Structures are given as structure tokens and as C-alpha cells.
Amino acid sequence: MIKIAFYDAKPYDIPAFEKYGKERGIEFKFFESHLNPDTAHLAKGYDGVCAFVNDIITKEVIDILYSYNIKLIALRCAGFNNVDIKSAFGKIHVYRVPAYSPYAVAEHAMALLLTSNRRIHKAYIRTRDYNFSLNELTGVDLYNKTMGVIGTGKIGKVFINICKGFGMNVIAYDKYPDKNLDIEYVELDELFKRSDFISLHCPLTDENKHMINQESIKLMKKGVGIINTSRGGLINGEDLLRGIKERKIGFACLDVYEEEGDLFYEDKSGHILDDDTLRSLISMPNVIITSHQAFLTKEALSNIADTTTQNILNYFKGEVSDNEICYHCANIENCKKKRNLKCF
Ligand code: NAI
């Protein structure tokens, strides 16, 4: 039996992992705590750890895990900006789930846009109180409006199709444009200038951190709507807040937030939030925040557990897997997987 310490476990994670674990000879021990230097010792005696987006896996955490002979970090998410993969290299193998349901995330992005544009969140509360007034609920037709999509990978592509279904004009920016995609690619500045709405679907890297900032907001149309279902660090929260206060940004829909780590996925009702920027954003009538739930469909949860348990098996059987990642992966020349080898 392979023994895995499962961090940041939530009730909705457990059934699918128990099912696939049983089928594949993997025993999970579910811990509610995040993986961090204080909790890494819980993994002692296990073969590997399973972690999620807000488990911040620093060099310190990696060194502790390595000292316990942990062989594997199985991320049950696509993004891996929360792992110091350079420090892990040569010590602990890191796997991820590159895709589990691009539909789940893209559909949530559109749900946020529709809710915000048509003020459904306001109307819902009003009618519950028998307030049937329509004042301040006016939206715009999405038809013929321009959607700027940043990142045209798996999720971006699904989102583009959804937007086309609404009759929107779609323009896109990607660092590595897909030549087979029937879309008008533009430079980032042009996207900022031309878009009525902007939706982020790229990973967070050192290069694009805070790509939505004071300067880029200056380029945008007055009344622009911004949707972020990717990673919080793509947006400078204070600059976003300023743009909203200055009435430059029409609305913002955030499924992710840069400092979400200790907050999202937790019930903090009754607590005082220390983060002034987040508090101010939440208080704005034209900001909708969901707590990193874009992935949360039955299909995605099942796919996540399926691929994660398969990744764990692959590693322990010594098989090469496309889902292993290391800091060489971004550079095709150095990527050993391209030569059908393990990362190290
Ligand atoms: P993907 O890897 O299929 O596509 C990412 C695209 O971004 C690629 O086309 C890539 O060329 C492009 N890209 C890379 N660097 C860029 C840059 N600096 N500027 C512009 N484009 C760049 O990834 P996928 O599956 O579409 O996921 C996108 C992001 O969505 C993930 O990185 C993750 O952060 C986020 N995500 C959020 C979830 C949620 O629940 N809110 C769930 C799953 C993913």
C-alpha cells in the first residue's frame, strides 16, 4: 500500500480520493491543515504528500519533507506557482493535474461575467426582501462587445467558444499563440485598449505578476469589466481598487486573490479581516468575489482524483509521465520529458 499524507483536505475532496485510492492501492491520510513548515512533520512515515493551491511549498518545507524521505509531491491542481520547483529538483518529484475540466473554470468565468453585468447578485437579494425595483440593475448586451482573453490554453479556448456563442468579438493575447486557433491575436497593450471585458486564463509567472496594474488599467476603456479565474497575483489588488474607486473599472469578478492563502476555502464569518484591500473590494457593489471555486464541479473533482492517483502510481512504478514538472520544463531544450526521461 502506498501511503500519502493529504493536506488541506475538504469534505468534497475525500469521496473521490477514497474511491480511486482503494482501486489503486493508495492509502490517504486526510489532514485539514495546510502544508507549511509547522505541519510538514505530519508527513513523517508517509511515501508522499498530496497538496493543493494554497499549500505554500517553500524550500524550507521541501527540506523538511526530504529529511523524512518523502519522494513525491502530488499536486491536485494545474498551477504550480505555489511550489519552489527549483528547490525540489533533485530531491522530490513534483506532479500536477494539468487538466481536469477546462469547462468548469471557463463556465464559472462566464457565470461571473453574466452575474456582474446583469446585477443578478443584487436582484437576488432585492426580491428576497420583496424589493422589485429595477433601479441600478441595468447591464449591457454582451452581443457585439469585445472580450479580450489573456491565455489561450485549455481554459482560454473553452472560454473563447462560450463568448463566441454569445456573439461577442473575441481578441486574444498569448505569449505562445496557437497558430491553429481561429482568433485575432493582438499585443497586450492593444488588448487592454480595445476590450470591453478582459478575462485572464494564463498561469502566474515571475514575468506576468501584476500584469493588471496602474499602467495597464490606464490603457483600458472606461467601464471595462475584469474577470480573473486564474491566479490572484496577476492583478495588483490595490491598483484594481483604485481603478474601481476612480470609476475607470466598471466591474471586477475575482475567483482568486493574491493574498487568498489563509482565507479562501475557510469559513471566516465572524472574524475581522485584516486585509484592508480585500475588505474594500468586497464592500464594492460592482465586485464579485468567489473563493477559488471555479474548478468545483463533480466532473472536475472526479478527474482530479483519477489523475492524481494515476500520477502517484506512475511515480512508484518508475514510469515516465507528462504530468511530472520541474524547472526545466519551460525550456524545451532542457526538458527531459521530451526525450522520454524522468525529470531527474
Ligand atoms: P494551459 O497551460 O492550457 O494554458 C495557459 C496558456 O497561457 C498557454 O496557452 C500559455 O501559452 C499561456 N501563457 C503562458 N504564459 C503567459 C503569459 N505570460 N502571458 C500570456 N499567456 C501566457 O492552462 P489552463 O489549463 O488553460 O489554465 C490556465 C490557468 O487557470 C492555470 O494556470 C491556473 O492558474 C488557472 N486555473 C484556475 C482554476 C480555478 O479554480 N480558479 C482551476 C484551474 C486552473
Residues whose N, C-alpha, C, O or C-beta is under 5 A from the ligand:
A	BS01	NAI	A78 G79 P98 V105 I150 G151 T152 G153 K154 I155 G156 Y173 D174 K175 Y176 H201 C202 P203 L204 N208 T229 S230 R231 D255 H292 Q293 A294 F295
